[in-house]
Amino acid sequence: MVEGWRNGFREATNSKPLFLTIYATVIIGVLVSSFYVFSAIYSPTNGSSSFLSSPPLFTAGRIHSLPQENVTLELPVAPPPPLQALPPPVLEEAQGKSLGKIWVSPPRDKKMPPLETFKLTKELFGERAKDNVIIVTFGNYAFMDFILTWVKHLTDLDLSNILIGAMDTKLLEALYWKGVPVFDMGSHMSTVDVGWGSPTFHKMGREKVILIDSVLPYGYELLMCDTDMVWLKDPMPYLARYPDADVLTSSDQVVPTVIDDSLDIWQQVGAAYNIGIFHWRPTESAKKLAKEWKEILLADDKVWDQNGFNEIVRRQLGPSVDGDSGLFYAYDGNLKVGILPASIFCSGHTYFVQAMYQQLRLEPYALHTTFQYAGTEGKRHRLREGMVFYDPPEYYDSPRGFMAFKPSIPKSLLLDGKHTIESHFILVNHQMKQIRSALAIASLLNRTLVMPPIWCRLDRLWFGHPGTLQGSMTRQPFICPLDHVFEVNIMLKELPEDEFGPGIGIREYSFLDNPALPKQVKESWLDVQLCQEGKDECEASNKTSPSRVLKFPKRSNEDTFKAIFSFFDDVKVIKFSSVEDAFAGFSDKEREEKFRKRVKRYVGIWCCEENKTPGHIYYDMYWDEKPGWKPVPPQTPEEDHPPL
C-alpha cells in the first residue's frame, strides 16, 4: 500500500506526530524523490483542460455542474450515487469457466487443512489461472476488510482467476472459511496494522518482490495489486491490447498526457511508476528485472521497494517500441514497458480530487488510494466516500441511529473572489463551525453523525504549491475528501471517555445514498425544521406534522435537546434542515470541556504555502473564539503545534 510522494518533502516530517500518516493508506504516501514529483508537475504535456466546455464538478462519483455567478446556489447534502457504486453486500457464488467457486464456504464440520496445503506452487496458480492470467494481492489480517472489498469487486466483474497471499495464518484461515482462494506466503507477520514506513512495512514490500520473482517462472501472466485499491471495470481486455508489453505499470502522474484511454505518453510522465497496480508477462526480460529488483532489496533493507523499481527501470528510457502502441524500451534496453493512463487507472488524486475520468468522459478501471492522509483509516474512508467499500450490514444500521444535516454555505464564500489561502480558510471555517455544532448535537443524542460534503478552494499536498497542481485538472472549488481537513484516524480512534467524553461515531457524506443502506433505515426518518421560538407555532415539543416534520426552536440547550429527542429514540435517521444557531451550548460544563478536548484533535492541517518553512497551517475547530485569527504558518518552533 503505497502513498504518492510520501516523505519526499521536508514538510511531512515537520508536521508533528499528530499529522504523520502511518502507512495506510489507502490507501489513496509514495516515498518518491522530489525529482519525480516536480517533473510530474512541471513536465511538458499536451494534455490540458482548456479544450473542455465547463467540465463537471466531482462529487463522489456523479457530476454536478458548477453554478453560474447569477444563480442561487443549492448545495447537495449527499450527492447521488457514483457511477460505480458498490451494491448491497450480498456475497454470491462466483466461478470461472474452469475455476473453483468463490464465496462458497467449506462445510463447518470439515477440519482446517494443514498449512502445507496452502503452499505456493505452480499447480496452485494453474488451478486458478484463466487465459494464463492470475490476479493477486496480499496482506495480513489487519487488512481483511480491504481484501474482501478487493475480491468482491472482482467477482462482481465475473473474474475468478484470483489468489490472495496471506502473510499470517489468521488471515489465511479467515479467508479459507469464507471461500476465498488463498495461499500461504510464509511471512509469519503480525496480524495488526504495521504502520507505513515501519521495518515490517518494508518487509511487506520485499515479500511482494519475492513473490513476483517466484511466480514468473511458472509461466503465468501476473496482475499484481495492493490491497488498498479496487477494480471498477474488467481490466483483462485492456491489458490484452498490449500483448508485446513485458510490464504495464500504473504511475503517480497527476497531469494528463492523453485525453482518451490510450497509454500515457511515456516521455511526458515524470512521476514515479507506482507498483500498487502492475501487470507482468513471464518474458525473459521481465524475469531478469524481477530477479535484479529482488536482489537489490535483499542486499539493502533501507531501499524502499517502489524506489528500487523506479531506479532500475529508469536506467534506460526509450526509444519507443513503435509509433502507435505507447510502449517503450527501458531497464536494459530490451524490457518493453507501458504506463497505464492515470485518468482511468486512478490514483487517490486523479479520482477523488481531480475526477479526471469524469472530466474526460472516460470509464475508470481501477482506484488506488494514494495521495491521502490519516493512514489506513483515511484510505478506508475515501473508499467509503466513493461508495466502493464493502462493509458488513451492521455498519449501515447503528443501534442508536444516525443524525444528518443540510449544510448552509453562502454563494459568495464558494464562488466569489480569487482562490487564495484566505478565501479557502474562510470557506472551510464556515463549514467547520457547523460541523462542530453537529458533533455536539450527535454527542448529546448519542447518534452517529453523517458528515457533510466539505467544499475546498485549495488542494492539500505535502509541499508548497499555488493552490492546485500546475497542469492538473483540479476544479476550484471542489468537494474535498474528509482527510484533507480532518484527522480521520483520530475521529475513529477510541479515546478515553473519562478524559474526552463519549465517543462520536461518524459516517461518510455519501452514506445515506449508498445502495447498501437497508430499507428499515431508509423508511425510519424524521426531518427537523429549525424555527424561531414564539413564531409560527414554534415551541419545544415532540409533535410532528403529518409529513413527519418536527419544528424545533433555534438556540436550544442541552436539556431541551435531550428531552424532546428522547421521544424519537426509535427513529433511525434524524435530519436537521440546518445546524446554524441550533445549539445554545452544554448545560453540563464538565461534559463541554471534555467535548472541546475531543474535537480539537479532530482537525488537521492545510499544506502548504509556497516559499515558507514551515508552510503548513493548522485548522482550528474553535477559530471563531480567537479574535483576529488568521490562517498563517507557525512563526516559531514553539507555535508549531495543534491549536490549544
N, C-alpha and C positions, 0 to 999 in steps of 0.2 A: 504494500500500500504506500504509494509514493506521493509526495506533495510537490507542486510546482514551485521551483525557485527557493526551496527551503534553506535557511541558514546561509544562503549565498549573499546575504546582505547584513550588514552590521546592525541594522535597525531591529532585526528579530532578536538579536542577543541582548539588546539594550532594553527590551520591553518588559523586564521583571518577570518573575516566575509565574505570576497570575496569567500572563498572556503568552507564555511559551507553549505552543501547542504540542502535545505528545503525539507520537506517530500520526496516528489516526489515518487519519484521515488517513475517508474517507475519504477516503477519503479522504476528492474532492475533492510535509511540503517537500517539493523536489529540491534536493541539495545539488544545485547546479551552479557552476561557476558564473560569475557576473558577465563573463564574455558571452555566454549563451543567452542570458537574459536580455542584455541590451542589444545584442544583434537581432534577437527576436523582435524587439520593439522597434528598432530603428532601421532594420534591414530593408532594402528596397522591395517594393511589391507593386504589382499591377492590380492587386485586389483593392477595391475601395467601395465604400458605401454610398458614394456620390451618385452612382447610377440608379440607386433605388428611389422610388417615389413614395415618400412617407412610410418607411418600413414600420412594422408593428412594434409595440412595446411588450416586452416579455413579462408574463405573469404566471409563472409555473406551468407552462405548457400550452396556454392558449394565447390568442392575440387580442390585445386591447389597443385600439387606435389612440394615439396621443391627442388629447383635447386641443382645440384651437384657442387662441387668445380670447375670443369673444364668446366662448361657450361656458356655461355654468358647469363646473366640474363635479361629477358624481363619482366618488371613489368606490371601488369594489371592496366589500369586506372580505370576501373569499372568492377569488377568480374561478371561472369554470374549470372543469377537469382538464388535465393535459391531454395532448394527442395520444400519449402512450400510458394512460393511467392504468395502474395495476388493478385487475379485477378482484372481487372478493376472494379472500384466501381459501379457496377450496382446492385441495390437492388431489387432482385427478391422476389416473394412471397415464403414464407416457411411455411409449415404446417405439423404437426404431424398427426398420424392416427386419433386422436380424439381431436386435439388441434385447437384453433383458429389460423388464419393466422398471420404471422409476416411480417412487412414492407408494410402492406396494410393500408393506412391512412384512417381515418374516413372521411365521406363526409364533405366538408368545410362548408356546410350550417347547419351542426349539432353543437349544443352547447356543450361546455365542460361539462361533467357530474360533479355533485357535488363531493367535496373532499371525502366525506364519502364512495363514490362508490369504492374508491381505498384502503379502509381499509384492513389491513392484517387479513385474515380469513382462516380457514381450507378449506372452499369452494373455495376460490380464488386459493389456492395452488392445490386443487384437480382438478380444471379445466385445469391446465397446466401440471400436473404430467403425466409422461409416464413410464410404468413399475414401478410405485411407486417411481420414482426418479424425483427430481426437481433440476435444476441448477440455482444458484442465485449469483448475485453480487449486489453491492450497491454503492452509491456515491452521490455527489452533482453536480450542473450544471457545475462546473469548469472542471469536468472530462467527459463531454458529449462525446467528440470525442473518448476517451478511451472506454467508454461504447458502443458506436456504433461499434467500432472495435471488441470488445468482442462479441457482438451479431452477427456481420457479419460472423465471423469465425465459430460460432456455427451453424448458418443457412446454411452456405456453407457445413457443415458436415451433413446436414439434421437433425439437432437437434432443436426441437422447444419447448422442455419442460424447458423453461427458464422464469425467472422473474427478474426484476430489482427493487431494493429498492431505492426509491427516497428520498433523505434527505432534499430536498427543493421543493417547488411547481413549481418553474421554470423548473427544470429538469422533474418533473412529467408531466407537460403539454407538454413539448417539445417531450418527448418520446411517449406520447399518440398520438400526431398528426403525429408522424412518424410510428405509427402502431406497437410499441414495447411494449410488456407486462410489466406493471409497477404497483407497489403498493406504498402506502404512508407509510413511516417509522415513520412519526410523529415527525421528528427530529427538524424541523424548523431551519435548519442550513443555514449559509451564502452560497451564490452561488459562492464565489470566492475560489481560491486555498488557503487552510487554513495553509499550511506550515507544513513540517514534524516536529514532536516533540512539536507542539503548544498545548495548552489546548484543542482547538477544534479538532485537530488531534486525541488526546487521546479519546475525546468523540466519534469520529467515530469508534474507536476500541471497545469501550464499546457497541455501538449500534450493532455491529456485534455479540457480545456475547449474548446480549439480544435477538437478532433475532434468533440465533440458539436455545437458551433455549425456545423461544416461539414456534418455528416451530416443533421441535422434537416430542412433544406430539400429533401433528396432525397425526403422523404415517407414514410420508414420509421420504425416504432417501434424504439427503441434500448434494449436491456437492457445497460447499461454496468457492467463489473465490474473490480475489481482482480484481479491475478493471484494474490494470496495468499488466495484464497477458493476453495471448491469447491462444486459443486452436488450435492446429495444426492437431490433429487426434482425432477421436471419442474415448473418454475415457470410455464409458459405458462398452464395452466388457472387458476392463482391470479390472475395478472395480468389475465386476461380477465374476472374477476369485477368489475373496476372499470373499465369502458370509458370512464367520464367523467373519469377521472383524467388530468391533464396530466403529473404526476410522482408516482411512487411511490418512496419512499426508505427505506433502512434507517436505523438510528439506533444510538447508544451507550447506549440505555436499559438499565438493569440492574434496575429494579423493574418487575414485570409490571403492566400496566394492563388486560389481558384474560386470561382463562383458556381461551379457545378459539382458533381460527385466524383470527379477525376482525382487522382493522387495529387497531393500538394507538390508544388514546384520546388524541387529539392534545392535549387540554387538560392531560393528566397527563404528557406527555413533555417533560421539561425538559432532557434530554441533547441533545447535538449530533446533527443529522442527519448520517449517515455516508455519504459519497459513494463508498464502496467497492462498494456494490450499489445501483443505482437505475435505474428504468425511465422512459423519456421517450416521450411521444407527440408527433408532429410538428404540434402545435397552434400557433396564433399566440402564445398565452400562453407556451408552453414555449420557442418560438424567441426571444421577447423576453427571457426570463430568461437563456437561454444566451448571447445576444449581450451583455447587460449584464455578466454574470458574466465573460465573456472580456475585456471592455474594462477592468473593474476590475483584473483580474490583470495585464494587459499594461501598465497605467498605473503599477503599483507592484509591483516584484518582491519586496517584503517581505511581501506578503499571501499567506497560505497558501490553497491552492485550497478546502479544506473550510471554513475560517473565512469566506472570501469568500462561499461558497454560503449558509452559515447566516446571515450578516449580511443579505444581500439578501432571502432567502426570509422571514426573520422581521420584515421591515419592517412587515408586517401579518399577523396570525394570526387567522383567524376572519372571519366566523362559519362554522358547519358548512354544507356544501353542502346536506345534507338530514338527516333524523333517523335514518337507518339505515346508510348506507354507511360512515361513518367518515371521509369526505373532508371537507376544509375549504378555505376560501379563504386564500390567502397572497400574499406578494410585493406585487403591485399591486392586490390585491382581486379579480382575475379568475382567477389561477392556481389550479387545483384540485389539491390535494396530499393524499396518503395516506401514513401511516407504517407500513411493514411491521412486523409483530409481532416483537419481539426474541426471543420464545420459539422461533420456527421459522425466522426469518432471523437466524441466531445470530451473536453476537459471540464473541470468544475467552473472554469471561466467562460469558455465558449458556449456552454449550455446555460448556466444559471445567471451569469452577468450579461453576456452579450446576446444570448439567444440567437446565435449566428445562424443556426439551421433554420429558424423561423424566418429571419430576415431574408435569407437566400431562397426560401420556399423549398427546402430540402427535408428529407426524412432522416432522422438520426438513427444510426446503427447502435451506438454504444454511448454510455455515460460513465465517466471515471471521476470520482470525487476528489480531484486535486484542486489546488488553488482555494483552499478553505482553511478555516480556523476552528479552534475548540476541539481538536483531536478527534478521536473515534466518534464521540457523541455528536460533533459537528457534522461529520460525514453522514451519520445515520439521519440526522435532522434534515440535511439537504435532500436526501433521497425521499424522505417523508414529505417535504415541501413539494417535491415533484410528483408525489403520489406514485412512486415506483418502488417503495419498500414493502416487503412482506412482513406484516405484524400479525400476531395471534388475535383472535376475536376479542379477547378481553381488553385489548388496547383501545378498542372503539366503543366500549361500554363501561366507563368508570362507575363504580358503585355509588359515588356521591354526585355524579353528573358533571355537566360542563357549563361553563359560562363563556359567552362571547359578547363582543360589542362592535358597533359600527364606528370606525374611526372618522374623525372630522378634521379635514385639512383644507384651509383656505387656498384657493387657486393661486393667489399671489405667492404663497410660500413654495408652491410646487413649480410654477412656470415663469414667474416674473423675474427679471433681472438676470445677471450673469451667474454661472455656476462657479461659485467660489467656496473656499473653506467656510467663510462666514455664513453664506446662504445655505450651505449644506447643514451646518450645525443648527441653524435656526429651524430648518425643516425637521431634522431628526429630533431635536429637543422638544419641539411641539408635540411630536408623536410619543416621545418618551414619557412626558408628563401624563398623557392619557393612559399609557401602559402601566405607569406607577399606580394610578388610581384603580385600574382594573385588577392589578395584582393584589391590592389591598382588599378590594371587594371579594375577589375569589378566595382570599385567605379567610375572610370573615364567614363566607358561605361554605367554606370547605369544599370548593369545587375546582375542577381542573380548568385552567384558562386556555382558551383557544387564542393564540397570539394573532394579532392583525398582520396584514402585509405591511412591510416597512418600506417607505419610499426614500431613496437616497439621490442626491445630486452627484456625489463623487464616489468613485471606486475605492476599494481598500486593497492595499498591496503590502509589500514588505520593505518598501524603499520610497524615496521621494519621487513624486510624479505630479503632473499638472492637473490631475483630476480624473482623467481616463488615460488608457494606454494609447499612445500615438499610433494611428493606423488601424486600431481595433474598431469593431462595430458597436461598441457600447453606446447605448442611447442614454440621454440625460433629460429628465430624471428616469430612474428605473426602480423596480421593486427589487431590493437587495436581499440576499439571504440573511436570515436572522443572525448568523455568526459574524456578519460584517459589523454589527453594533453590539450584540450581546454575547457574553461568555456562556454559550450553550452548555458546555461541560459543567460550569458552576451551577447553572439553573437546575440541572438534572441531578446534581450531587446531593446526597443525603447529608445535610448539615445538622449538627446537634440542636435539638429543639429547645433545650434549656438556655441556649445562647442566641439562637437565631429565630425562635418561634416556630410555629408549624410550617411544614413544607408546603410548597405551592406547585402542584403539577401543571405542566404546560403541554399543549399540542401545537402542531404546525398550523400555519394560517389556512392551508387548503383542506384541513381535517374534515370540516362539515360537508365538503363537496366530494369526499372520497367515496367511490362506489362500494367500498367495504363497510361503510357505516351501516349498521343494522337498522332494520325497519322500526324496531321498538325505540330507537334513539331518534330517528327522523320524525316520528309521529308524536313524540313527547316533548313539546316545545312551548315556551312562554316568552312572548315579546314584552319587554318593559319599556314604556314610553315615559321619559322624564318630563316633569311638568313643574310649574311654579305653584307652590303651595298656596291655597286660598283662591286660586283661579280655576275656572272650568272644572269644578268638582275634583280638584286635585287635593288629595289627602292621603295620609299613610294608612292604607287599607289593603286587605287581601282580596278585594272584589275585582273581578276581571270582566271585561266586555264579552259579548257573545263570540267574538272572533279571537278570544283568548289573548287579550292585551291587558296588561296591568299598568295603570297610571301610578307613577311613583315620584314623590317630591324630590326636587333637587336639594343638594346640601343636607342630605340625611346623615345622621350619625351612626355609629357602630350599633347601638342598641336598636335603632329603628330598622336597620338592615336585617339584623338577626331576628327580630320579632316578626316582621312581615314575611320574609322569605322562608321562615321555618314552616309556613303553610304549604310550601312548594317543594319540599324535600324529595317528593316522588317524581318531579319533573326532570327529565334528562338534560334538556338544554334550556338555559335562561339567556336570552339575548337582549342586551341593552341597546336602545336607539342611540345612545351616546354615554360616555362616562365623564364628559366635561362638567364640572361642578356637581357631580353626582354624590361625592363622598365628602362629608364635612370633617372627618377625622375620627381617630380612635378615642373611645372613652377610657379604655384601659391603657394608661401611659406606659406601663411595663411592656405590654404587647406591642405597642407602637415602636418602642425603642428596639425591640428585637426584630421587628419587621424592617425598620430602617437599616439595621445592621445587615440583614439578609440581602435586601435588594440593591444596596450599594455595591455589592460584589457581583451583581448580575451584568453590569455594563463593562464593555471592553475599551478598545482604543480605535481611533482612526489613524491610518498611516498612509502616507507621510508627507509632510510639507517639504518642498524642494529646497535644497541648499541649506538645510538646517540639521544640526546634530546635537541632541536628538530631534527628530522631526515628527514623532508621534504626538497625538493629542488625546488625552483621556476624556471619554464621555463621563458625565456626572449625572446620576439619577436625580440629584437634588440641586441642579444648576440654578433653578429659579429662586432658591433661598439665599443665593450669594450675589448681592448687588454688584453690578459691573462685571459679571462673569464673562469671559471672552475665550474663544477657542484658540489657545496658543500652546505650543510645546512647552515642556518643563524648562524653566530658565536656569535652574541649578540642579545639581545631582540630588540635593535634598528635596526638591519638589517633584522628582521623578518617581511618583508612586500613585496608586489609585486614590481617588478623592476620599477624604475622611468624612 
